[in-house]
């Protein structure tokens, strides 16, 4: 279940933000709880760990930037989305690792698009595979660097270890196709979120490992990569 906080010192704005949020989450058929706060200090005092915080910047008692800075001291996981009347706060907002930014009056289409992408990212981060053919333990999708076919086995590569499986690359492609993975070579399926640099004929991953980008897969792989960036940002 999603836990969402809305913090704004204007009751009418809270109602607008809540209505937009409820309409979207109901349309996506997600379960959720929404808490409302008229003051940033009340949000900071809350014992609830929120998945998403919709936070107004221009509040009288404590502005949203200050609230976010205090939140980030002990909470780096919540998605913070700033809401404000002015774009002048954008640079400052991102300095506290904000995940999004809406200008008032909030555009419904933009709100739905951006929040859906944030929710998708959050759901992928918590998504796991539990399959006895692979491992007796959960395999978190966001932790996978790439899948390699080698010696009639497929190897799951993580940053600090590997797991050998009997699944084929086709089976892995079916399992991971909806989670920002794409094939760059006959032997590799790569987590697009783990790419640090994309060269003309190779890929540099977040752990500095380099993989071949073959001619056969290049066009489709690059399209998948740039599409994934567009969906995430």
Backbone torsions as a table, in degrees:
resi	resn	phi	psi	omega
1	UNK	NA	136.3	178.1
2	UNK	-80.5	136.1	174.3
3	UNK	-113.4	119.9	-172.6
4	UNK	-123.3	136.2	175.7
5	UNK	-113.1	138.2	172.1
6	UNK	-118.9	121.2	-177.3
7	UNK	-124.8	113.8	-178.9
8	UNK	-157.4	141.0	-178.3
9	UNK	-87.4	6.8	175.4
10	UNK	-113.0	117.2	-177.6
11	UNK	-59.9	-40.0	-178.5
12	UNK	-64.1	-35.2	178.6
13	UNK	-71.7	-37.1	176.0
14	UNK	-59.5	-43.4	-179.8
15	UNK	-61.6	-41.9	179.7
16	UNK	-64.7	-48.1	-178.7
17	UNK	-63.4	-41.4	-179.6
18	UNK	-64.9	-42.4	-179.9
19	UNK	-62.3	-44.2	177.6
20	UNK	-60.5	-44.0	-177.6
21	UNK	-66.0	-47.2	-179.4
22	UNK	-61.5	-44.7	-179.5
23	UNK	-60.6	-41.4	-179.9
24	UNK	-69.1	-47.8	-176.8
25	UNK	-65.6	-36.0	175.8
26	UNK	-65.9	-40.2	179.0
27	UNK	-64.9	-33.4	178.7
28	UNK	-84.5	-2.7	178.6
29	UNK	58.7	44.1	177.9
30	UNK	-102.6	148.1	174.3
31	UNK	-91.3	144.0	-172.7
32	UNK	-160.0	162.6	168.6
33	UNK	-129.8	138.2	179.5
34	UNK	-121.5	127.5	175.4
35	UNK	-111.3	141.2	-178.8
36	UNK	-111.6	138.9	179.5
37	UNK	-134.3	130.0	178.2
38	UNK	-93.0	-0.5	-174.6
39	UNK	-149.8	134.5	-179.3
40	UNK	-61.1	-32.6	-179.6
41	UNK	-65.9	-32.5	177.6
42	UNK	-68.0	-37.5	175.8
43	UNK	-63.7	-44.0	179.9
44	UNK	-64.3	-30.3	-179.3
45	UNK	-81.1	-12.5	-177.2
46	UNK	-66.9	141.9	178.9
47	UNK	-89.9	-3.8	-178.3
48	UNK	-80.5	137.0	173.6
49	UNK	-93.8	108.6	-174.3
50	UNK	-88.3	144.1	175.2
51	UNK	-77.3	-40.4	-178.3
52	UNK	-134.5	135.0	177.8
53	UNK	-123.1	116.1	175.9
54	UNK	-94.5	109.3	-163.7
55	UNK	-124.0	118.5	175.3
56	UNK	-71.2	141.2	179.7
57	UNK	-85.1	-45.5	-171.3
58	UNK	-90.3	76.8	175.6
59	UNK	-111.9	147.4	-171.7
60	UNK	-71.8	-49.6	-172.8
61	UNK	-71.3	-44.9	177.9
62	UNK	-149.6	118.7	-175.7
63	UNK	-72.1	161.6	-173.7
64	UNK	-63.4	-31.7	178.3
65	UNK	-63.6	-44.5	179.0
66	UNK	-64.7	-41.4	177.8
67	UNK	-60.2	-45.2	-178.7
68	UNK	-63.3	-41.1	178.5
69	UNK	-60.5	-42.9	179.5
70	UNK	-67.6	-38.7	178.3
71	UNK	-62.2	-42.1	-175.5
72	UNK	-68.5	-16.0	177.5
73	UNK	-62.3	-39.2	-177.0
74	UNK	-121.8	-2.4	-177.1
75	UNK	-139.7	102.7	179.1
76	UNK	-102.9	-1.0	-173.3
77	UNK	-96.7	-30.3	-178.3
78	UNK	-63.2	141.0	174.3
79	UNK	-83.0	119.1	179.7
80	UNK	-104.0	124.0	178.8
81	UNK	-119.6	117.1	-178.7
82	UNK	-83.0	146.0	176.0
83	UNK	-130.3	129.7	-175.1
84	UNK	-156.2	167.5	177.0
85	UNK	-87.8	-13.1	-172.1
86	UNK	-133.6	138.0	177.6
87	UNK	-75.6	-5.7	-175.0
88	UNK	-66.5	-16.5	-177.7
89	UNK	-90.7	-1.0	-172.0
90	UNK	-59.4	-47.8	-178.1
91	UNK	-62.0	-44.1	178.6
92	UNK	-64.5	-38.4	-179.5
93	UNK	-60.9	-42.8	-178.7
94	UNK	-73.3	-16.8	176.8
95	UNK	-68.3	-18.9	176.2
96	UNK	-105.4	24.1	174.8
97	UNK	59.9	48.9	174.1
98	UNK	-70.3	149.2	-177.9
99	UNK	-101.4	-6.6	179.9
100	UNK	-172.8	173.1	-172.8
101	UNK	-156.2	122.9	176.8
102	UNK	-122.1	136.6	174.5
103	UNK	-94.5	139.5	174.0
104	UNK	-82.4	144.7	-8.2
105	UNK	-69.3	139.9	-173.7
106	UNK	-73.3	130.3	176.0
107	UNK	-80.7	125.3	-174.9
108	UNK	-60.7	-43.9	-177.9
109	UNK	-64.8	-45.0	178.7
110	UNK	-63.4	-42.4	179.6
111	UNK	-59.4	-49.0	-178.6
112	UNK	-62.2	-42.0	-178.2
113	UNK	-65.1	-50.7	-175.6
114	UNK	-67.8	-43.8	-177.9
115	UNK	-69.4	-34.8	176.4
116	UNK	-61.6	-42.8	178.4
117	UNK	-64.5	-39.7	178.1
118	UNK	-65.3	-42.0	177.8
119	UNK	-63.9	-39.5	179.4
120	UNK	-63.0	-43.8	177.0
121	UNK	-59.9	-44.4	-177.6
122	UNK	-64.5	-39.4	-179.7
123	UNK	-69.8	-36.7	177.6
124	UNK	-65.7	-40.2	-179.7
125	UNK	-59.5	-29.8	-178.0
126	UNK	-100.5	1.1	-176.7
127	UNK	-78.9	139.0	179.0
128	UNK	-140.2	162.6	175.4
129	UNK	-111.0	130.8	174.6
130	UNK	-125.7	100.7	-174.4
131	UNK	-142.7	119.8	-176.1
132	UNK	-63.4	-21.2	176.7
133	UNK	-69.8	-20.9	-176.4
134	UNK	-101.4	-53.5	-175.7
135	UNK	-165.2	150.1	174.7
136	UNK	-74.5	-6.9	-177.3
137	UNK	-111.9	164.3	176.6
138	UNK	-66.9	137.5	173.4
139	UNK	-109.5	109.8	-179.6
140	UNK	-79.2	125.1	-173.1
141	UNK	-60.4	-39.8	-176.7
142	UNK	-69.8	-11.3	-180.0
143	UNK	-90.3	-11.3	-178.0
144	UNK	-77.7	130.3	173.3
145	UNK	-82.8	-55.2	178.1
146	UNK	-163.9	165.2	175.7
147	UNK	-110.7	132.1	-178.6
148	UNK	-120.5	136.3	171.9
149	UNK	-92.7	122.6	-177.0
150	UNK	-153.7	130.0	176.2
151	UNK	53.1	45.7	177.4
152	UNK	63.5	20.8	175.1
153	UNK	-132.0	163.3	169.6
154	UNK	-110.4	137.0	-177.1
155	UNK	-111.9	125.2	173.7
156	UNK	-87.5	120.7	179.6
157	UNK	-99.5	124.5	172.5
158	UNK	-112.0	178.3	-178.4
159	UNK	-66.0	-32.0	-174.1
160	UNK	-126.8	5.1	177.6
161	UNK	-163.9	173.6	179.1
162	UNK	-132.6	154.9	174.0
163	UNK	-132.6	126.5	177.5
164	UNK	-88.6	137.5	-179.6
165	UNK	-133.6	165.2	178.1
166	UNK	-95.9	-0.3	178.9
167	UNK	-68.7	150.6	175.5
168	UNK	-85.3	165.9	175.4
169	UNK	-62.1	-34.7	177.8
170	UNK	-61.4	-41.4	178.5
171	UNK	-66.3	-38.9	177.1
172	UNK	-66.4	-38.9	178.4
173	UNK	-60.9	-39.7	178.0
174	UNK	-67.5	-39.6	-179.5
175	UNK	-68.8	-37.0	-168.9
176	UNK	-108.8	-0.5	-172.9
177	UNK	-58.4	-26.4	-178.1
178	UNK	-94.5	7.8	-172.4
179	UNK	-126.0	43.0	175.5
180	UNK	62.1	45.8	172.4
181	UNK	-119.8	147.4	179.2
182	UNK	-153.1	152.5	-178.5
183	UNK	-89.2	127.4	-178.8
184	UNK	-109.6	-9.0	-174.1
185	UNK	-163.0	159.2	-179.0
186	UNK	-60.3	-18.6	-177.3
187	UNK	-108.9	-2.2	-172.6
188	UNK	-132.6	135.5	164.8
189	UNK	-118.6	125.6	-168.5
190	UNK	-113.0	142.1	171.5
191	UNK	-76.7	110.5	-175.4
192	UNK	-62.7	-23.8	179.5
193	UNK	-78.6	-8.2	-179.8
194	UNK	-100.8	6.3	-178.7
195	UNK	-84.3	124.9	176.3
196	UNK	-91.6	-34.7	-179.3
197	UNK	-151.1	137.4	177.6
198	UNK	-111.8	113.4	178.1
199	UNK	-97.5	178.2	-177.6
200	UNK	-66.4	-32.8	-178.3
201	UNK	-135.7	18.9	177.4
202	UNK	-156.7	167.3	-179.4
203	UNK	-128.3	131.8	174.5
204	UNK	-103.7	122.3	-178.8
205	UNK	-88.7	173.4	-175.9
206	UNK	-64.6	-20.4	177.3
207	UNK	-96.2	12.6	179.4
208	UNK	73.1	7.7	174.6
209	UNK	-74.0	142.5	-177.7
210	UNK	-112.8	130.8	178.4
211	UNK	-118.6	151.4	179.1
212	UNK	-74.8	136.6	171.1
213	UNK	-107.1	103.3	-172.8
214	UNK	-80.3	156.0	-177.3
215	UNK	-59.6	-38.1	-176.7
216	UNK	-60.2	-36.8	-174.1
217	UNK	-104.3	-3.5	-168.8
218	UNK	-58.7	-50.3	-174.5
219	UNK	-63.4	-49.0	-178.4
220	UNK	-66.7	-39.0	-179.2
221	UNK	-64.3	-45.9	-179.9
222	UNK	-63.4	-37.7	177.3
223	UNK	-63.3	-43.7	177.7
224	UNK	-61.4	-42.2	-178.1
225	UNK	-63.2	-49.5	-177.6
226	UNK	-71.1	-31.1	174.1
227	UNK	-64.9	-39.0	-179.9
228	UNK	-65.6	-36.7	177.0
229	UNK	-64.8	-43.3	179.1
230	UNK	-61.6	-40.3	-179.7
231	UNK	-69.9	-33.4	-177.5
232	UNK	-81.2	-30.0	-173.6
233	UNK	-123.2	NA	NA
